[in-house]
Amino acid sequence: MSDPSCLRETLKAILQRDEFQTPKDWSWLDRLWDFWREISARRAQPQLQAEHFSLDFLNWVGLVILGIATFFLLYYFGKIFLPEKMVKLRTGRPKEKREDFAALKAKADSAVINSHYLEAVRLYYLAALEYLQASRVLTADPSRSDRESLQEIRRNVGPDGACYQSFSRLVRLFQEKWYGLKRCTKDDTAGAAEYLRYITMEKG
């Protein structure tokens, strides 16, 4: 029977040969790293898509708001500067619904009775404009300012007549009251009616 110690040494020597050695394999670690990178890329892709979607959505919202703001700005400034709006601010009605001198004066007298003093001053002013246009002292032009109207009346009747002087005072009174520079009272309506009477007396 062989010596056990000798047999052990022989087996140890055999197992240490190259054909019995298993090399260490680290490829599994590389495969794990590649798998992790693939998972990370897949997770990042929806985030990028969401970011692009958010940016596109905000751009569209900004364009819509800009368009709405532009529309309202054009509408607002158009209402202020268009001649039709200027006529409506002055007369309170479109041009085609303009009333004649007698109707305007009657409504002004009625407004005074009902204590609507500011409205009465406005109506006396409109009655004067209508009378001067009907008398061909002033041409009808809705876009003309009060200053331009006074200049035309001055050219047609002269600066010293009662027509020009009275209408000038009536315009000043109307602007002070209608635009809120001074409070309108019953005495102001009496003054406006008196100015209108001087205008119609000279032309009548």
Backbone hydrogen bonds, N-H to C=O, Kabsch-Sander energy under -0.5 kcal/mol:
donor,donor_aa,acceptor,acceptor_aa,energy
7,L,3,D,-2.1
8,R,4,P,-2.5
9,E,5,S,-1.8
10,T,6,C,-1.9
11,L,7,L,-2.5
12,K,8,R,-2.2
13,A,9,E,-2.1
14,I,10,T,-1.9
15,L,11,L,-2.5
16,Q,12,K,-1.2
17,R,14,I,-1.5
20,F,17,R,-1.1
21,Q,18,D,-1.5
26,W,24,K,-0.6
29,L,26,W,-0.8
30,D,26,W,-1.2
31,R,27,S,-2.3
32,L,28,W,-2.0
33,W,29,L,-2.2
34,D,30,D,-2.5
35,F,31,R,-2.1
36,W,32,L,-2.1
37,R,33,W,-2.2
38,E,34,D,-2.0
39,I,35,F,-2.1
40,S,36,W,-2.3
41,A,37,R,-2.2
42,R,38,E,-2.1
43,R,39,I,-1.9
44,A,40,S,-1.9
45,Q,41,A,-1.6
47,Q,43,R,-0.7
48,L,44,A,-2.1
49,Q,45,Q,-2.2
50,A,46,P,-2.6
51,E,47,Q,-2.4
52,H,48,L,-2.5
53,F,49,Q,-2.5
54,S,50,A,-2.5
55,L,51,E,-2.3
56,D,52,H,-2.4
57,F,53,F,-2.6
58,L,54,S,-2.4
59,N,55,L,-2.1
60,W,56,D,-2.1
61,V,57,F,-2.4
62,G,58,L,-2.5
63,L,59,N,-2.1
64,V,60,W,-2.3
65,I,61,V,-2.4
66,L,62,G,-2.4
67,G,63,L,-2.3
68,I,64,V,-2.4
69,A,65,I,-2.6
70,T,66,L,-2.4
71,F,67,G,-2.2
72,F,68,I,-2.2
73,L,69,A,-2.2
74,L,70,T,-2.5
75,Y,71,F,-2.5
76,Y,72,F,-2.7
77,F,73,L,-2.7
78,G,74,L,-2.1
79,K,75,Y,-1.9
80,I,76,Y,-1.3
81,F,77,F,-2.5
82,L,78,G,-2.1
85,K,82,L,-0.6
86,M,82,L,-1.8
87,V,83,P,-2.2
88,K,84,E,-1.9
89,L,85,K,-2.6
90,R,86,M,-1.7
91,T,87,V,-3.0
92,G,88,K,-2.4
97,K,94,P,-1.3
98,R,95,K,-1.8
104,L,100,D,-2.2
105,K,101,F,-2.6
106,A,102,A,-2.2
107,K,103,A,-2.1
108,A,104,L,-2.1
109,D,105,K,-2.5
110,S,106,A,-2.0
111,A,107,K,-2.1
112,V,108,A,-1.8
113,I,109,D,-1.8
114,N,110,S,-1.8
115,S,112,V,-1.6
116,H,111,A,-3.1
117,Y,115,S,-1.2
120,A,116,H,-1.9
121,V,117,Y,-2.2
122,R,118,L,-2.0
123,L,119,E,-2.2
124,Y,120,A,-2.5
125,Y,121,V,-2.1
126,L,122,R,-2.3
127,A,123,L,-2.6
128,A,124,Y,-2.0
129,L,125,Y,-2.0
130,E,126,L,-2.7
131,Y,127,A,-2.4
132,L,128,A,-2.5
133,Q,129,L,-2.2
134,A,130,E,-2.4
135,S,131,Y,-2.0
136,R,133,Q,-1.2
137,V,132,L,-2.2
138,L,132,L,-1.6
141,D,139,T,-0.5
144,R,141,D,-1.8
149,S,145,S,-2.1
150,L,146,D,-2.5
151,Q,147,R,-1.9
152,E,148,E,-2.0
153,I,149,S,-2.4
154,R,150,L,-2.3
155,R,151,Q,-1.8
156,N,152,E,-1.8
157,V,153,I,-2.8
158,G,153,I,-0.6
158,G,154,R,-1.5
165,Q,161,G,-2.1
166,S,162,A,-2.8
167,F,163,C,-2.2
168,S,164,Y,-2.3
169,R,165,Q,-1.9
170,L,166,S,-2.4
171,V,167,F,-2.6
172,R,168,S,-2.0
173,L,169,R,-2.4
174,F,170,L,-2.7
175,Q,171,V,-2.5
176,E,172,R,-2.1
177,K,173,L,-2.0
178,W,174,F,-3.2
179,Y,175,Q,-1.6
180,G,177,K,-1.2
181,L,176,E,-1.5
182,K,176,E,-2.1
189,T,185,T,-1.2
190,A,186,K,-1.7
191,G,187,D,-2.1
192,A,188,D,-2.4
193,A,189,T,-2.3
194,E,190,A,-1.9
195,Y,191,G,-2.3
196,L,192,A,-2.1
197,R,193,A,-2.0
198,Y,194,E,-2.0
199,I,195,Y,-1.9
200,T,196,L,-2.3
201,M,197,R,-2.1
202,E,198,Y,-2.0
203,K,199,I,-1.6
204,G,200,T,-2.1
